[in-house]
């Protein structure tokens, strides 16, 4: 089967990671897979090397000085859509299905796919509430207009049904559990050295993966960490580390509030969070495996890739008590609601009160890319 997957960026965001994992798994099953993306800032490839059996079409997308988020969204759709339309009109290796992984790529693919008579699938990773008019329009059309919808959890499928009256197939997301399990192995000298490298740099630390943004609950985590430092003298040496951060959307006001609060805490408590920004893909498993705990206080999620990767590495996880995270993570993690609950759960995790690592590893191992590819393959054939 010829399959075109589409995503909006080459950077390591959750939807992009999902796109690449699915592309490689489908290619391993013998399908002809091409991934379309925007090559922002001169990028011609993704943040990591892909299996050579997967073709990559990175459409050049040069920055424009002074361009706001709304204008950038519209231009992103136009540029990617124009490249897809040109390819589909050419008739060369026309795909049998186009599968978009976000609202930008879905809007870009709508007209080209319909014009070529090719079904368009959209994976809804989560529903968002935007205020930028162009994003509101993009988000809405990307749910209503595709020929078929996939959701990565039953919780998100229920939100789609409630909000749009539409039915979506549920195909859970996946992680490369073995890669993170390998980073945690004690009998592997290179894995031990990589973990020691992070520990010598950071000391004891709680890790959050995903960057600083409202959806990730970054300010709540900062306040929970501050409570720990105030009330648990034995945990005052535990740092807060935030990794990741590339996003198309404008969270500058939220980041400014986070940074300002970090300065206050540095003055009052003598410590500030360590914001690493994007971490090289090859170094990420060791960073996760070196953490004393991983925090996932998101207020909105569709699946939960980062906590599953931590569980695969045997690291305790504290997650926001959301239905979707209960669905995916089950009894393998500690849950918290508001800031005090998150602080209590972090303290429990650091005190050794989290569920056993074997429970977490078993949960993570159940979300493999082979299973996801088989399910997508059957779904495509049913269109």
FENSULWO-V568018 format. One record per pair of residues at least 4 apart in sequence whose ideal C-beta (glycine too) atoms are under 8 Angstrom apart, sorted by sequence separation. I is the first residue (numbers start at 1). J is the second residue. If there is no record, write none. Layout:
<<I/J> <I/J>>
//
This chain:
<<9/13> <12/16> <13/17> <14/18> <15/19> <16/20> <17/21> <18/22> <19/23> <20/24> <21/25> <22/26> <23/27> <24/28> <25/29> <27/31> <39/43> <45/49> <46/50> <50/54> <63/67> <67/71> <68/72> <69/73> <70/74> <71/75> <72/76> <73/77> <74/78> <75/79> <76/80> <77/81> <78/82> <79/83> <80/84> <81/85> <82/86> <83/87> <84/88> <85/89> <86/90> <101/105> <102/106> <103/107> <104/108> <105/109> <106/110> <108/112> <109/113> <110/114> <111/115> <112/116> <131/135> <132/136> <133/137> <134/138> <135/139> <136/140> <137/141> <138/142> <139/143> <140/144> <141/145> <142/146> <152/156> <153/157> <154/158> <155/159> <156/160> <157/161> <158/162> <159/163> <160/164> <161/165> <176/180> <177/181> <178/182> <179/183> <180/184> <181/185> <188/192> <189/193> <190/194> <191/195> <192/196> <193/197> <194/198> <195/199> <196/200> <197/201> <198/202> <199/203> <212/216> <214/218> <217/221> <218/222> <219/223> <220/224> <221/225> <222/226> <223/227> <224/228> <225/229> <226/230> <227/231> <228/232> <232/236> <247/251> <251/255> <252/256> <253/257> <254/258> <255/259> <256/260> <257/261> <258/262> <259/263> <260/264> <261/265> <262/266> <263/267> <264/268> <265/269> <266/270> <279/283> <280/284> <283/287> <284/288> <285/289> <286/290> <287/291> <304/308> <305/309> <306/310> <307/311> <308/312> <309/313> <311/315> <321/325> <322/326> <323/327> <324/328> <325/329> <326/330> <329/333> <337/341> <338/342> <339/343> <340/344> <341/345> <342/346> <343/347> <344/348> <345/349> <346/350> <347/351> <349/353> <355/359> <356/360> <357/361> <358/362> <359/363> <360/364> <361/365> <362/366> <363/367> <367/371> <368/372> <369/373> <370/374> <371/375> <372/376> <373/377> <374/378> <375/379> <376/380> <377/381> <378/382> <379/383> <11/16> <12/17> <26/31> <27/32> <39/44> <45/50> <67/72> <87/92> <100/105> <113/118> <130/135> <131/136> <151/156> <161/166> <175/180> <186/191> <199/204> <211/216> <213/218> <266/271> <279/284> <296/301> <310/315> <320/325> <321/326> <336/341> <337/342> <348/353> <349/354> <355/360> <367/372> <10/16> <27/33> <50/56> <88/94> <100/106> <113/119> <114/120> <130/136> <143/149> <151/157> <160/166> <161/167> <182/188> <185/191> <186/192> <210/216> <212/218> <229/235> <265/271> <266/272> <288/294> <310/316> <311/317> <319/325> <335/341> <336/342> <348/354> <8/15> <9/16> <26/33> <64/71> <88/95> <113/120> <128/135> <160/167> <161/168> <184/191> <211/218> <228/235> <229/236> <265/272> <310/317> <336/343> <7/15> <8/16> <64/72> <67/75> <100/108> <160/168> <183/191> <208/216> <228/236> <265/273> <279/287> <296/304> <325/333> <336/344> <7/16> <37/46> <100/109> <130/139> <151/160> <182/191> <263/272> <326/335> <336/345> <23/33> <46/56> <110/120> <157/167> <208/218> <228/238> <262/272> <296/306> <307/317> <319/329> <325/335> <335/345> <336/346> <35/46> <45/56> <64/75> <98/109> <109/120> <128/139> <149/160> <157/168> <183/194> <184/195> <262/273> <296/307> <334/345> <7/19> <23/35> <127/139> <156/168> <157/169> <183/195> <294/306> <307/319> <317/329> <6/19> <45/58> <157/170> <208/221> <225/238> <294/307> <5/19> <44/58> <61/75> <84/98> <98/112> <106/120> <319/333> <321/335> <334/348> <20/35> <35/50> <43/58> <61/76> <98/113> <225/240> <304/319> <317/332> <318/333> <319/334> <320/335> <321/336> <334/349> <19/35> <106/122> <127/143> <154/170> <294/310> <317/333> <318/334> <319/335> <320/336> <321/337> <5/22> <143/160> <149/166> <151/168> <153/170> <316/333> <317/334> <318/335> <319/336> <320/337> <5/23> <42/60> <61/79> <149/167> <150/168> <151/169> <152/170> <222/240> <307/325> <311/329> <316/334> <318/336> <35/54> <37/56> <39/58> <60/79> <61/80> <124/143> <149/168> <150/169> <151/170> <152/171> <153/172> <206/225> <221/240> <291/310> <301/320> <334/353> <33/53> <34/54> <35/55> <37/57> <38/58> <39/59> <41/61> <42/62> <59/79> <98/118> <100/120> <122/142> <144/164> <149/169> <150/170> <151/171> <152/172> <153/173> <304/324> <308/328> <321/341> <334/354> <16/37> <33/54> <34/55> <35/56> <36/57> <37/58> <38/59> <39/60> <40/61> <59/80> <97/118> <98/119> <99/120> <100/121> <101/122> <122/143> <143/164> <148/169> <150/171> <152/173> <288/309> <294/315> <296/317> <297/318> <298/319> <299/320> <301/322> <303/324> <304/325> <308/329> <311/332> <333/354> <334/355> <33/55> <34/56> <35/57> <37/59> <39/61> <41/63> <94/116> <96/118> <97/119> <98/120> <99/121> <100/122> <101/123> <144/166> <288/310> <293/315> <294/316> <295/317> <296/318> <297/319> <298/320> <300/322> <302/324> <307/329> <311/333> <320/342> <333/355> <3/26> <28/51> <34/57> <36/59> <38/61> <40/63> <95/118> <97/120> <98/121> <99/122> <100/123> <102/125> <143/166> <292/315> <293/316> <294/317> <295/318> <296/319> <297/320> <299/322> <301/324> <332/355> <27/51> <59/83> <80/104> <84/108> <88/112> <94/118> <97/121> <99/123> <101/125> <122/146> <218/242> <285/309> <289/313> <291/315> <292/316> <293/317> <294/318> <295/319> <296/320> <298/322> <301/325> <304/328> <318/342> <331/355> <28/53> <80/105> <84/109> <87/112> <88/113> <120/145> <121/146> <124/149> <288/313> <289/314> <293/318> <303/328> <304/329> <20/46> <24/50> <27/53> <57/83> <81/107> <85/111> <89/115> <120/146> <121/147> <122/148> <123/149> <124/150> <125/151> <289/315> <307/333> <10/37> <23/50> <24/51> <27/54> <77/104> <81/108> <85/112> <88/115> <89/116> <120/147> <121/148> <122/149> <123/150> <124/151> <125/152> <288/315> <298/325> <318/345> <332/359> <333/360> <3/31> <5/33> <7/35> <9/37> <10/38> <20/48> <76/104> <80/108> <81/109> <84/112> <88/116> <119/147> <120/148> <121/149> <122/150> <123/151> <124/152> <285/313> <318/346> <331/359> <332/360> <2/31> <3/32> <4/33> <5/34> <6/35> <7/36> <8/37> <9/38> <10/39> <11/40> <24/53> <79/108> <80/109> <81/110> <84/113> <119/148> <121/150> <123/152> <127/156> <296/325> <1/31> <2/32> <3/33> <4/34> <5/35> <6/36> <7/37> <8/38> <10/40> <16/46> <20/50> <24/54> <57/87> <77/107> <78/108> <81/111> <85/115> <88/118> <126/156> <212/242> <245/275> <332/362> <1/32> <3/34> <4/35> <5/36> <6/37> <9/40> <16/47> <23/54> <73/104> <77/108> <81/112> <107/138> <110/141> <125/156> <211/242> <242/273> <318/349> <332/363> <2/34> <4/36> <76/108> <103/135> <124/156> <127/159> <206/238> <208/240> <211/243> <213/245> <239/271> <241/273> <242/274> <244/276> <245/277> <246/278> <317/349> <10/43> <127/160> <204/237> <205/238> <206/239> <208/241> <209/242> <210/243> <211/244> <212/245> <240/273> <241/274> <242/275> <243/276> <244/277> <245/278> <316/349> <330/363> <20/54> <104/138> <107/141> <113/147> <203/237> <204/238> <205/239> <206/240> <207/241> <208/242> <209/243> <210/244> <211/245> <213/247> <239/273> <240/274> <242/276> <243/277> <244/278> <316/350> <329/363> <10/45> <12/47> <103/138> <106/141> <107/142> <110/145> <203/238> <204/239> <205/240> <206/241> <207/242> <208/243> <209/244> <210/245> <211/246> <219/254> <236/271> <239/274> <241/276> <243/278> <244/279> <10/46> <11/47> <12/48> <103/139> <106/142> <110/146> <124/160> <127/163> <203/239> <205/241> <207/243> <211/247> <213/249> <218/254> <222/258> <243/279> <318/354> <10/47> <202/239> <214/251> <296/333> <317/354> <38/76> <103/141> <104/142> <107/145> <213/251> <219/257> <223/261> <316/354> <103/142> <106/145> <202/241> <212/251> <219/258> <222/261> <226/265> <230/269> <297/336> <316/355> <328/367> <102/142> <106/146> <214/254> <218/258> <222/262> <229/269> <38/79> <213/254> <243/284> <38/80> <100/142> <212/254> <213/255> <219/261> <229/271> <315/357> <37/80> <212/255> <222/265> <226/269> <314/357> <317/360> <36/80> <124/168> <243/287> <297/342> <315/360> <100/146> <212/258> <311/357> <314/360> <36/83> <295/342> <314/361> <10/58> <36/84> <125/173> <225/273> <312/360> <311/360> <312/361> <241/291> <310/360> <311/361> <222/273> <295/346> <311/363> <312/364> <293/346> <311/364> <312/365> <238/292> <308/363> <309/364> <293/349> <308/364> <292/349> <293/350> <292/350> <34/93> <73/132> <308/367> <74/134> <32/93> <34/95> <73/134> <77/138> <293/354> <70/132> <73/135> <69/132> <70/133> <71/134> <212/275> <70/134> <69/134> <70/135> <73/138> <38/104> <69/135> <211/277> <8/76> <37/105> <36/105> <205/274> <224/295> <8/80> <202/274> <224/297> <6/80> <221/295> <209/284> <221/297> <220/297> <6/84> <209/288> <218/297> <220/299> <4/84> <207/287> <217/297> <207/288> <216/297> <217/298> <19/101> <216/298> <217/299> <18/101> <215/298> <216/299> <207/291> <215/299> <16/101> <205/290> <206/291> <209/294> <214/299> <215/300> <15/101> <205/291> <206/292> <207/293> <208/294> <215/301> <15/102> <128/215> <205/292> <206/293> <207/294> <208/295> <209/296> <198/286> <202/290> <204/292> <206/294> <207/295> <208/296> <210/298> <194/283> <197/286> <198/287> <206/295> <208/297> <2/93> <4/95> <195/286> <199/290> <2/94> <3/95> <6/98> <194/286> <198/290> <2/95> <3/96> <4/97> <6/99> <7/100> <8/101> <2/96> <3/97> <4/98> <5/99> <6/100> <7/101> <8/102> <195/289> <196/290> <1/96> <2/97> <4/99> <5/100> <6/101> <7/102> <191/286> <194/289> <195/290> <1/97> <3/99> <5/101> <8/104> <194/290> <210/306> <8/105> <209/306> <7/105> <191/289> <6/105> <6/106> <209/309> <6/108> <183/285> <6/109> <182/285> <183/286> <207/310> <217/320> <18/123> <180/285> <183/288> <184/289> <179/285> <183/289> <18/125> <15/123> <180/288> <180/289> <15/125> <14/125> <224/336> <227/339> <231/343> <235/347> <238/350> <227/340> <135/249> <224/339> <228/343> <232/347> <235/350> <223/339> <224/340> <227/343> <132/249> <132/250> <220/338> <224/342> <225/343> <228/346> <130/249> <220/339> <224/343> <228/347> <221/342> <225/346> <220/342> <224/346> <173/302> <180/309> <184/313> <173/303> <175/305> <180/310> <183/313> <184/314> <172/303> <173/304> <177/308> <181/312> <184/315> <173/305> <177/309> <180/312> <181/313> <175/308> <176/309> <179/312> <180/313> <181/314> <18/152> <175/309> <178/312> <177/312> <175/312> <206/346> <104/248> <206/350> <156/302> <155/302> <156/303> <25/174> <153/302> <152/302> <153/303> <151/302> <152/303> <22/174> <21/174> <21/175> <18/173> <21/176> <18/174> <172/328> <155/322> <155/323> <156/324> <155/324> <153/324> <76/248> <128/300> <155/327> <127/300> <154/327> <126/300> <153/327> <73/248> <126/301> <153/328> <72/248> <126/302> <125/302> <124/302> <125/303> <69/248> <69/249> <181/361> <69/250> <68/250> <181/364> <177/361> <180/364> <177/364> <177/365> <175/364> <177/367> <177/368> <175/367> <174/367> <175/368> <176/369> <173/367> <174/368> <172/367> <174/369> <14/210> <174/371> <174/372> <173/372> <172/372> <171/372> <171/375> <171/376> <171/379> <169/379> <150/376> <150/379> <47/278> <148/379> <12/244> <13/246> <48/281> <12/246> <13/247> <47/281> <48/282> <11/246> <148/383> <147/383> <9/246> <9/248> <8/248> <121/379> <121/380> <121/383> <119/383> <12/278> <11/278> <12/281> <99/376> <99/380> <97/380> <96/380> <97/383> <18/305> <17/305> <14/303> <14/305> <14/306> <29/370> <28/370> <25/369> <29/373> <24/369> <25/370> <28/373> <29/374> <31/377> <22/369> <25/372> <26/373> <21/369> <25/373> <29/377> <22/372> <26/376> <21/372> <22/373> <26/377> <22/376> <1/377> <3/380> <1/380> <1/381>>
//
